[in-house]
Amino acid sequence: MKASSAATTPPTLAERYRAVRQASLALAAPLSAEDAMLQSLPDASPAKWHLAHTSWFFEHFVLGTQPGHQPLQPDWQVLFNSYYQSIGPAHARAQRGLLSRPTLAQVLEYRAQVDQRIGDCLRAGHLDAVARQHLLLGLQHEQQHQELLLTDLKHALWSNPLQPAYRDDLPLPTPTPAAGAAVWIEHPERIVEIGAPAWPAHARFAYDNESPRHRVLVPAHALADRPLSNAEFRAFIDDGGYRDPLLWMSEGWARVQAECWSHPLYWDPALEREYTLGGWRALDPDAPVCHLSWFEADACARWAGARLPGEFEWEATAAACPAAGNFADAGLLHPVAQPSLGAGAPRQLFGDVWEWTASAYGAYPGFRPLAGSAAEYNGKFMCGQYVLRGGSCATPAGHVRASYRNFFPPAARWQFSGLRLARDL
C-alpha cells in the first residue's frame, strides 16, 4: 500500500508554530495559578513568566516588524523583556516571582492574542524574510523555555517542605538490563570539522554560537561509551570526594564549604532516593547521574583518573550519531538507564542529561552574532560559563543537534546536567 503524502509532508510554518506554542501550554496545564508564579532561585523564572516572555518575544521580533503594530500590553514590555538592553529596560530577573499581576489568566489571554495575530500574518503572507527568520528563532527560543519551565518548577516544588510532584502520573521507565561497566572508545588524533554553517545564510537552523563551521585538530583521546551513572557517582561520595580539596577547583571547593554540598541536588541524605518531577523515587544505580554542577563533574572526573571531554571531542563523536534519545516527548522527564549497544558504540549522547565539557563558552573563529537586537541572544554571555552538549530528558525532541552548544555557569546545579568521562591517549 502506498504511503500517504500527508505522512511525509513536512509541517508548514503555521503548523510548527501551533505545535510549539501548544506544547508550552500542555506543560503548564497541571499548574495552579500559585504554582505558576513560584521562583525559588534568582536564576530561575516562574512558569507564568516563561509563558509571557516567549509571547513577548514573538510580539516584539515578529509582530513588531508589521506596519502600524502597537504593543498589545504597553505596560508589560518591561516586565517580560529578559535581557535585551538594546530594546529597553527589563524587570530584575531575581524579582520575577513578585509579579502576581498580571494574572495567569491575563497572560494566557495575551498568548492567545499574539497567536491570533501571528496566524493572521502567516495566512495573509505578510511576513517578510526577516520576520520569518525571527519566527523560526522564536520557535527554538520557546523550546528552550519549555525545558527551563520544567527545571525551574522542579526546584520550586522541591523547595516546598511538602515537596509535591509536578505530576503524579509520570510513568516509570521500562526496566532495562544493567548499564554495565563503561567501555572506553578510542579516537586517534585527527582534524575534524566543527560547528554549523551560519544561519540564515544556510537554510538549516542553528544558533549563531554554533558557527562558523571550521576545522580543528582533536588530539588522540578516549571517551566513555555512556554517561556516568548514579552508582559510579555514589562511589565518589563514599570515597570522600566531597571532603577532598585536592579534587576541586578553588571556587568549587569554596562552594562545597559554603553551601555544604555532600551529594547531587535532589538526592536525599541517605543517598537512596532522589526527588523527581514525579515526586520522590528510589535512586536507580544504573541511570545517568544528574543535577551536577560543573565543579562536581570536574572533581568526580579527576577522582576517577579521567577528565571531562572537550566540546570538540564530544561533537566529533556525536556528529556520526542520530540525535535520538530520551527527550521530553517520551514523557518520563527523568534520565533512564540504557543497555549497551555493543562493539564500543557510544550511547546516550543525546537526551537524558546535558553533558558538561571542559570547554569554556566562547566564540568560534570568525563568529558573527545575529543582526539587530537578536545579537544579544548568545554572544554577550561568552564569559564565565562552560559548554554542555547533547540535550536532556526535559529537552523537546528535534531541538538539539551535534553542534548545539548549551552553556551555564560552573556552579549551576538545577539543570539536568551530568557528565561523560574522557581521558588522554
C-alpha positions in Angstrom: 0.0 0.0 0.0 1.4 3.4 -1.0 2.1 5.7 2.0 0.0 8.8 2.1 1.7 12.0 1.2 0.4 13.5 4.5 2.8 11.2 6.4 5.8 12.6 4.6 4.9 16.2 4.0 6.9 18.5 6.4 4.7 20.7 8.6 4.1 24.2 7.4 5.5 27.1 9.4 2.0 27.8 10.8 1.7 24.1 11.9 5.1 24.2 13.6 4.2 27.4 15.3 0.9 26.0 16.7 2.6 22.8 17.8 5.4 24.5 19.8 3.0 27.0 21.4 0.6 24.2 22.4 3.4 22.2 23.9 4.2 25.1 26.3 0.5 25.2 27.4 0.5 21.4 27.9 3.5 21.7 30.2 1.8 24.4 32.2 -1.6 22.7 32.3 -1.0 20.8 35.6 -0.1 24.0 37.4 -2.3 26.2 39.6 -2.0 30.0 39.4 0.0 29.8 42.6 2.4 27.2 41.1 2.9 29.3 38.1 4.4 32.3 39.9 6.9 30.4 42.0 10.6 31.5 41.8 13.0 29.7 44.1 16.3 30.8 42.6 17.5 34.1 41.2 18.5 32.4 38.0 15.2 30.6 37.6 11.9 32.1 36.5 8.2 31.4 37.2 6.2 29.4 34.7 3.9 32.3 34.2 6.9 34.5 33.2 8.1 31.8 30.7 4.6 31.8 29.1 4.6 35.6 28.9 8.2 36.2 27.9 8.0 33.8 24.9 4.9 35.6 23.7 6.6 38.9 24.2 9.5 37.6 22.0 7.1 36.8 19.1 5.3 40.1 19.5 8.4 42.2 19.5 10.5 40.4 17.0 7.8 39.2 14.6 4.6 41.4 15.0 6.8 44.4 15.7 8.0 44.2 12.0 4.5 44.8 10.8 3.4 48.3 9.8 1.4 50.1 12.4 1.7 47.4 15.1 1.3 48.8 18.6 2.2 46.7 21.7 -0.8 44.7 22.9 0.1 45.5 26.5 2.3 48.5 26.6 2.8 48.3 30.4 4.1 44.8 30.2 7.0 45.5 27.9 9.5 46.0 30.8 8.0 43.0 32.8 8.6 40.4 30.1 11.8 41.6 28.4 14.5 39.3 29.6 17.9 40.9 28.8 17.6 42.8 25.5 19.0 46.1 26.7 19.0 47.4 23.1 15.2 47.2 23.2 14.7 48.8 26.6 14.8 48.3 30.3 13.9 44.9 31.8 12.4 43.9 35.2 15.0 42.5 37.5 15.5 38.8 36.9 15.6 37.8 40.6 12.3 39.6 41.2 10.1 37.9 38.6 8.4 35.9 41.3 6.9 39.1 42.7 4.7 39.6 39.6 1.4 38.5 40.9 -0.1 40.9 38.4 -0.8 40.4 35.5 -2.6 37.2 36.5 -2.1 33.8 34.9 -5.4 34.2 33.1 -4.3 37.5 31.7 -1.0 36.1 30.5 -2.9 33.2 28.8 -5.1 35.7 27.1 -2.1 37.7 25.9 -0.7 34.5 24.4 -3.9 33.8 22.6 -3.9 37.4 21.2 -0.3 37.0 20.0 -1.1 33.6 18.4 -4.1 35.0 16.6 -2.1 37.8 15.1 0.8 35.6 14.1 -1.7 33.2 12.5 -3.3 36.1 10.6 0.1 37.2 9.3 1.0 33.8 8.2 -2.3 33.2 6.4 -2.1 36.6 4.7 1.6 36.1 3.7 2.5 39.4 5.4 5.8 38.2 7.0 8.9 39.1 5.0 12.2 37.1 5.1 13.4 38.8 8.3 10.1 38.3 10.2 10.1 34.7 9.2 13.6 34.2 10.4 12.6 35.8 13.7 9.7 33.4 13.8 11.9 30.4 13.4 14.3 31.8 16.0 11.3 32.3 18.3 10.2 28.7 18.0 13.7 27.5 19.0 13.7 30.0 21.8 10.3 28.8 23.1 11.6 25.2 23.1 14.5 26.3 25.3 12.0 27.9 27.7 9.9 24.7 27.8 12.9 22.9 29.3 13.6 25.9 31.7 9.9 25.8 32.7 10.4 22.2 33.9 13.7 22.7 35.6 12.7 25.9 37.3 9.5 24.4 38.5 11.2 21.3 39.8 13.4 23.4 42.0 10.5 25.4 43.2 8.4 22.4 44.2 11.3 20.7 45.8 11.9 23.8 47.9 8.4 23.4 49.3 8.5 21.5 52.6 5.8 19.2 51.2 7.9 18.5 48.1 4.9 17.7 45.9 5.2 16.2 42.5 4.7 18.2 39.3 2.7 15.3 38.0 1.7 12.2 40.0 1.1 10.2 36.8 4.5 10.4 35.2 5.4 6.8 34.1 8.3 4.8 35.5 10.9 3.8 32.9 10.7 0.3 31.4 13.2 -2.0 33.2 16.3 -2.4 31.2 19.4 -4.6 31.6 22.1 -3.2 33.9 24.1 -0.5 32.2 27.3 -2.5 32.8 30.8 -1.2 33.0 31.6 1.8 30.8 33.6 1.0 27.7 36.3 3.3 26.5 36.1 4.2 22.9 39.4 5.3 21.5 39.9 8.0 18.8 43.1 8.8 17.0 44.4 12.3 16.6 42.6 13.9 13.6 41.4 17.1 12.0 37.6 17.4 12.1 35.0 20.0 11.0 33.2 21.5 13.9 30.1 23.7 14.1 27.3 24.5 11.7 27.1 26.8 8.7 25.9 30.3 9.6 22.1 30.7 9.6 20.1 32.2 7.9 22.5 32.3 5.1 22.4 28.5 5.4 18.8 27.2 5.3 19.2 24.7 8.2 18.6 26.4 11.5 21.5 26.7 14.0 22.2 29.3 16.6 24.8 31.9 15.9 27.1 30.5 18.6 27.4 27.2 16.6 29.0 29.0 13.6 31.0 29.3 11.6 31.9 25.8 10.7 35.6 25.4 10.9 38.4 22.8 11.2 40.1 21.9 14.4 42.8 19.4 15.5 41.4 17.0 18.0 44.2 15.1 19.9 44.1 11.3 20.5 41.7 10.6 23.3 39.1 8.1 24.6 35.5 8.7 25.6 33.3 6.6 27.8 30.5 4.9 25.8 27.9 6.2 28.3 27.3 9.0 30.9 28.5 8.4 34.4 25.9 6.5 36.5 24.4 7.2 39.9 26.2 4.2 41.3 29.6 5.5 40.0 29.0 8.9 41.5 27.9 7.2 44.7 31.4 5.6 44.8 32.9 9.1 44.5 30.8 10.2 47.5 31.6 7.2 49.6 35.3 7.7 48.9 35.2 11.1 50.4 35.0 13.0 47.2 33.2 16.0 48.7 35.8 16.2 51.5 39.0 16.2 49.5 40.1 19.7 48.4 42.7 18.2 46.1 39.9 17.2 43.7 38.3 20.6 43.4 38.8 23.9 41.7 39.3 26.6 44.3 35.9 28.3 43.5 34.2 24.9 43.6 35.7 24.0 46.9 34.5 27.3 48.3 31.0 26.4 47.2 31.2 23.0 48.8 32.2 24.6 52.1 29.8 27.5 51.9 26.7 25.5 50.7 27.5 22.2 52.5 27.4 20.2 49.3 27.7 16.4 50.0 25.7 14.8 47.2 23.9 15.9 44.0 21.0 18.2 44.2 17.7 16.4 44.9 19.3 13.3 46.4 18.2 12.5 50.0 21.0 12.5 52.7 20.8 8.7 52.9 21.7 8.5 49.2 18.8 6.1 48.5 16.2 8.3 46.9 16.0 11.3 44.6 13.4 14.0 44.0 11.9 13.9 40.5 9.2 15.7 38.7 7.1 12.7 39.6 8.0 13.0 43.3 10.4 11.0 45.4 11.6 7.8 43.8 14.3 5.2 44.6 17.6 6.0 43.1 18.3 3.9 40.0 22.0 2.9 40.3 22.3 2.5 36.5 20.7 5.7 35.4 22.9 8.7 34.5 23.7 10.9 37.5 22.2 14.4 37.0 21.8 17.8 38.6 25.6 18.2 39.0 27.4 21.5 38.8 30.5 21.7 36.5 32.6 21.8 39.7 31.1 18.4 40.8 31.5 16.9 37.4 35.1 18.1 37.1 36.0 16.8 40.6 34.5 13.4 40.0 36.3 13.0 36.7 39.6 13.8 38.4 38.8 11.3 41.2 38.2 8.7 38.5 41.6 9.3 37.0 40.0 10.9 33.9 38.7 14.3 32.8 35.8 16.0 31.2 35.8 15.9 27.4 36.5 18.9 25.3 33.4 20.1 23.4 35.2 19.3 20.1 35.9 15.7 21.2 32.3 15.3 22.1 30.9 16.8 18.8 33.3 14.8 16.6 31.8 11.6 18.1 28.2 12.8 18.2 28.3 14.0 14.5 28.1 10.4 13.4 25.2 9.5 15.6 21.4 10.2 15.2 20.1 12.9 17.5 17.7 10.4 19.2 17.2 9.6 22.8 15.2 10.1 26.0 13.8 13.6 25.4 10.8 15.4 27.0 8.4 14.0 24.4 8.9 10.5 25.8 7.1 11.7 28.9 9.4 10.3 31.5 11.0 13.7 32.4 13.9 11.9 34.1 17.1 10.2 32.9 17.0 6.4 32.5 19.5 3.6 32.1 20.1 2.3 28.6 21.6 -1.1 27.7 24.9 -1.3 25.9 24.8 -1.0 22.1 27.8 -3.4 21.8 31.0 -3.1 19.9 32.1 0.0 21.7 29.3 2.2 20.2 28.5 5.4 22.1 25.1 5.6 23.8 23.0 8.4 25.3 24.9 11.2 23.6 21.5 12.8 23.1 18.8 13.1 25.7 18.8 12.0 29.4 21.4 14.5 30.7 23.3 17.5 29.3 26.9 16.6 29.5 29.4 19.1 30.9 32.5 19.6 28.9 35.9 21.0 29.8 35.4 23.9 27.3 34.8 27.4 28.4 31.9 29.0 26.4 33.5 31.3 23.8 33.3 32.4 20.2 34.4 30.3 17.3 37.0 32.0 14.9 35.0 34.4 12.7 31.9 34.4 14.9 29.3 36.9 13.9 26.1 37.4 16.0 22.7 37.6 14.5 21.7 41.1 13.2 19.9 43.7 15.3 18.7 43.1 18.9 18.9 39.3 18.3 22.7 39.8 18.6 22.1 39.8 22.4 20.7 36.2 22.3 24.0 34.4 22.7 27.2 36.4 22.2 27.2 38.6 25.2 27.2 35.6 27.5 30.5 34.3 26.3 32.2 34.9 29.7 32.5 32.8 32.8 30.4 29.8 31.6 31.0 26.2 30.4 29.6 24.4 27.5 27.2 21.4 27.8 26.2 19.1 25.0 23.5 16.7 23.9 20.2 17.7 25.5 18.3 16.1 28.3 15.1 14.3 29.3 13.5 17.8 29.5 14.6 18.9 26.1 12.0 18.8 23.3 12.8 16.2 20.7 14.2 17.6 17.5 15.6 20.7 19.2 19.2 19.6 19.6 21.9 18.5 17.1 25.6 17.6 17.4 26.7 21.2 17.0 24.3 22.6 19.7 26.1 24.5 22.4 24.3 25.0 25.7 26.1 27.0 28.5 25.7 27.6 32.2 27.9 29.0 35.0 30.0 26.3 36.7 28.1 26.3 39.9 24.6 25.7 38.3 23.0 22.5 39.6 19.3 22.8 38.9 19.6 21.7 35.2 19.5 18.1 34.1 23.3 18.1 33.8 25.7 15.1 34.1 29.0 14.0 32.6 30.8 11.6 30.4 34.4 10.7 31.2 37.3 11.3 28.8 41.0 10.6 29.0 44.1 11.3 27.0 45.8 8.7 24.9 
